[in-house]
Amino acid sequence: MIYSANRLPLPDQQERELALQPSQVASWLRVDALAEAETILFLINNAMDRVEELCNQPIFEGSYRVTLPGFVSGKLPVLTPITLTSVAYRVANANTDIALTDTGYLLDANSLSFSAATLALPDVGRVIIEYKAGYPIAQVPGSIKMAMCYMITQWYEYRADGGLTPEMKQRSAEMLERFIRHTT
């Protein structure tokens, strides 16, 4: 089983770190960075979202949460290096989470499995797994940045036509192929 994860929101007053500098994008588009600042930020953020959507996994460093109905072994939805932050469970009809120690689970190649003692815990109502995944911005591969530049250029140039055509989507996917997590 491959878990389904949700990106945790950033703390208040903190903005997401951008994978491309607005000045780089302005230069790439050959536009005035100040005059197009809002549009450029919008395009960079959307390109980052689109890359993760196309790749079907976290690409840019962030915190994620998986909530399960019980202790179900499976793979975290990432190919990039991860750090497990916490595993907690809640007993049915309780109001507080109980932290699971690292002796209660094993993380091996992004696959999480639970010990026999953990699986034997009674009345487990839900399990919450939190982890960090994705490339730190300084380590985002150039091919991902290039795919983002391609998408941004297409969105900017063809904005009157509604953005990426099917051919443009295919080209973006080809540029990101080695980062795409295929599910079966």
C-alpha positions in Angstrom: 0.0 0.0 0.0 1.1 3.5 -0.8 -0.1 6.0 1.8 -1.8 9.3 0.8 -0.1 12.3 2.4 -1.1 15.9 2.9 1.3 18.8 3.0 1.1 20.6 6.3 0.5 24.3 6.2 3.5 26.6 6.9 3.5 28.4 10.2 1.8 31.8 10.2 3.9 34.6 8.7 6.2 32.2 6.8 6.2 32.0 3.1 7.2 29.0 1.0 10.8 29.1 -0.2 10.8 29.4 -4.0 12.7 27.0 -6.2 13.5 29.8 -8.7 14.4 33.4 -8.0 11.9 35.9 -9.4 14.8 37.8 -11.0 15.8 34.6 -12.9 12.3 34.1 -14.1 12.0 37.7 -15.2 15.2 37.4 -17.1 14.0 34.1 -18.6 10.8 35.7 -19.8 12.6 38.9 -20.8 10.2 41.1 -18.7 10.6 43.8 -16.1 10.9 42.0 -12.7 9.2 44.9 -10.8 6.3 45.4 -13.3 5.6 41.6 -13.4 6.5 40.7 -9.8 3.0 39.5 -8.7 2.6 37.4 -11.9 6.1 35.9 -11.6 5.5 34.8 -8.0 2.2 33.3 -9.0 3.8 31.4 -11.9 6.7 30.1 -9.7 4.3 28.8 -7.0 2.0 27.2 -9.6 5.0 25.6 -11.4 6.2 24.1 -8.0 2.7 22.7 -7.4 2.4 21.4 -10.9 5.8 19.6 -10.7 4.7 17.8 -7.5 1.4 16.9 -9.1 3.1 15.6 -12.2 5.7 13.7 -10.2 3.0 12.3 -7.8 5.3 12.9 -4.8 6.8 15.7 -2.7 9.6 17.4 -4.6 10.2 20.6 -2.7 11.1 20.3 1.0 8.1 20.4 3.3 6.3 18.7 6.2 3.6 16.1 5.5 1.1 14.1 7.4 -0.5 10.7 6.8 -3.5 9.7 8.8 -4.4 6.0 8.8 -7.4 4.1 10.3 -5.0 1.9 12.2 -1.5 0.4 12.0 -1.2 -0.4 8.3 2.2 -1.0 6.8 3.0 0.8 3.6 5.2 3.1 1.6 5.4 6.8 2.2 4.7 8.6 -1.1 8.2 9.9 -1.7 11.3 8.9 -3.7 13.4 11.7 -2.2 15.1 11.4 1.2 12.8 11.8 4.1 13.0 12.3 7.9 10.3 10.7 10.0 9.2 13.3 12.5 6.6 11.4 14.6 4.3 8.4 14.7 1.4 8.6 17.1 -1.8 6.8 17.6 -5.1 7.4 19.3 -7.1 4.7 21.2 -10.7 4.6 20.1 -12.9 7.1 22.0 -9.8 9.0 23.5 -9.0 12.6 22.9 -5.2 12.5 23.0 -2.6 11.1 20.8 0.1 8.7 22.1 3.6 8.9 20.7 5.0 5.7 19.4 8.7 5.1 20.1 11.0 4.2 17.3 11.1 0.6 18.6 7.4 0.3 17.5 8.1 0.8 13.8 10.8 0.4 11.1 11.4 2.7 8.2 13.3 1.1 5.4 13.6 2.7 1.9 10.5 4.8 2.6 8.5 1.7 3.6 7.1 1.8 7.1 6.3 -1.4 8.9 5.1 -1.9 12.5 6.4 -4.3 15.1 4.3 -7.2 16.3 3.9 -5.5 19.7 2.6 -2.4 18.0 0.2 -4.4 15.9 -1.1 -6.0 19.0 -2.1 -2.7 20.7 -5.8 -2.8 21.4 -8.5 -0.4 20.3 -6.3 1.7 18.0 -8.6 4.3 16.4 -6.1 6.1 14.1 -2.4 6.5 13.4 -0.8 9.8 12.5 2.6 9.8 10.7 4.4 13.1 10.2 7.6 13.4 8.1 9.7 15.8 6.1 10.3 15.1 2.5 11.6 16.8 -0.7 14.7 18.4 -1.9 16.0 21.4 0.1 15.7 24.4 -2.3 19.5 24.6 -2.8 19.5 21.0 -3.9 16.6 20.9 -6.4 18.0 19.2 -9.5 18.5 21.5 -12.5 16.2 19.4 -14.7 13.3 20.2 -12.3 14.1 23.9 -12.5 14.3 23.7 -16.3 10.9 22.0 -16.4 9.5 24.8 -14.2 11.0 27.4 -16.6 9.4 25.6 -19.5 6.0 25.6 -17.8 6.3 29.2 -16.7 7.3 30.3 -20.2 4.3 28.4 -21.7 1.9 29.8 -19.2 3.1 33.3 -19.7 3.3 33.2 -23.5 0.0 31.4 -24.0 -2.0 32.9 -21.0 -4.7 34.1 -23.4 -5.2 30.5 -24.6 -5.6 29.0 -21.1 -2.1 27.8 -20.4 -0.6 24.4 -21.1 -1.8 22.4 -24.1 -1.8 18.6 -24.0 1.5 18.7 -26.0 3.0 21.1 -23.4 1.9 18.8 -20.6 3.5 15.9 -22.3 6.8 17.7 -22.8 6.8 18.8 -19.1 6.2 15.2 -18.0 9.0 14.0 -20.3 11.4 16.5 -18.6 10.4 15.2 -15.2 10.3 11.4 -16.0 13.0 10.3 -13.7 11.2 12.0 -10.8 7.8 10.6 -11.4 6.5 8.1 -8.8 4.5 5.5 -10.7 1.7 3.8 -8.7 0.3 0.4 -9.5 
